[in-house]
Amino acid sequence: MHSLACTWLALPRLVWACRALPCLSWTCLALPGLALPSLA
Protein backbone atom coordinates (compact mmCIF):
# COMPACT_ATOMS: atom_id res chain seq x y z
CA MET A 1 0.00 0.00 0.00
CA HIS A 2 2.93 2.32 0.64
CA SER A 3 4.07 2.06 -2.97
CA LEU A 4 0.50 2.65 -4.14
CA ALA A 5 0.24 5.82 -2.07
CA CYS A 6 3.56 7.02 -3.44
CA THR A 7 2.31 6.33 -6.96
CA TRP A 8 -0.82 8.42 -6.41
CA LEU A 9 1.27 11.24 -4.93
CA ALA A 10 3.55 11.13 -7.97
CA LEU A 11 0.74 11.17 -10.55
CA PRO A 12 0.32 14.99 -10.59
CA ARG A 13 4.06 15.32 -11.17
CA LEU A 14 3.89 12.82 -14.01
CA VAL A 15 1.00 14.72 -15.58
CA TRP A 16 2.94 17.97 -15.34
CA ALA A 17 6.02 16.31 -16.83
CA CYS A 18 3.92 14.93 -19.69
CA ARG A 19 2.63 18.40 -20.46
CA ALA A 20 6.06 19.97 -20.17
CA LEU A 21 7.80 17.29 -22.25
CA PRO A 22 5.68 16.51 -25.32
CA CYS A 23 8.51 14.39 -26.73
CA LEU A 24 7.86 11.91 -23.91
CA SER A 25 4.12 11.78 -24.49
CA TRP A 26 4.41 8.19 -25.77
CA THR A 27 5.89 7.17 -22.42
CA CYS A 28 3.04 8.88 -20.57
CA LEU A 29 0.51 7.05 -22.73
CA ALA A 30 2.19 3.74 -21.87
CA LEU A 31 2.35 4.40 -18.10
CA PRO A 32 -1.38 3.73 -17.43
CA GLY A 33 -1.16 0.46 -19.35
CA LEU A 34 1.80 -0.58 -17.19
CA ALA A 35 0.32 0.64 -13.92
CA LEU A 36 -3.18 -0.84 -14.19
CA PRO A 37 -2.05 -4.51 -14.34
CA SER A 38 0.23 -3.96 -11.34
CA LEU A 39 -2.65 -2.44 -9.34
CA ALA A 40 -5.14 -5.15 -10.33
Backbone torsions as a table, in degrees:
resi	resn	phi	psi	omega
1	MET	NA	-30.2	-179.6
2	HIS	-62.4	-44.7	-179.2
3	SER	-65.2	-34.7	179.1
4	LEU	-64.8	-43.9	179.1
5	ALA	-62.4	-41.4	179.7
6	CYS	-64.3	-36.1	179.6
7	THR	-64.1	-45.6	-179.6
8	TRP	-65.0	-34.8	178.7
9	LEU	-69.8	-28.1	-177.3
10	ALA	-85.8	-17.3	-176.5
11	LEU	-55.0	-48.4	179.0
12	PRO	-57.6	-35.7	179.5
13	ARG	-69.0	-37.5	178.7
14	LEU	-65.7	-41.6	179.4
15	VAL	-62.0	-43.8	179.7
16	TRP	-63.3	-41.6	-179.7
17	ALA	-63.8	-39.0	179.8
18	CYS	-63.8	-36.5	-179.8
19	ARG	-75.4	-32.0	-177.0
20	ALA	-82.2	-24.8	-176.9
21	LEU	-123.9	79.1	-178.6
22	PRO	-57.4	-28.4	-177.3
23	CYS	-67.0	-16.5	179.1
24	LEU	-103.8	14.3	-176.6
25	SER	-59.9	-31.8	-179.9
26	TRP	-64.8	-35.4	178.2
27	THR	-67.3	-40.9	-179.4
28	CYS	-65.7	-34.4	178.2
29	LEU	-69.2	-30.1	-178.2
30	ALA	-82.0	-25.1	-176.8
31	LEU	-56.5	-48.6	179.6
32	PRO	-58.7	-39.4	179.5
33	GLY	-64.4	-30.3	179.3
34	LEU	-83.6	-31.3	-175.0
35	ALA	-80.2	-39.6	-176.2
36	LEU	-58.8	-47.2	178.3
37	PRO	-60.6	-35.5	-178.1
38	SER	-72.5	-25.1	179.8
39	LEU	-87.5	-22.9	-177.6
40	ALA	-68.6	NA	NA
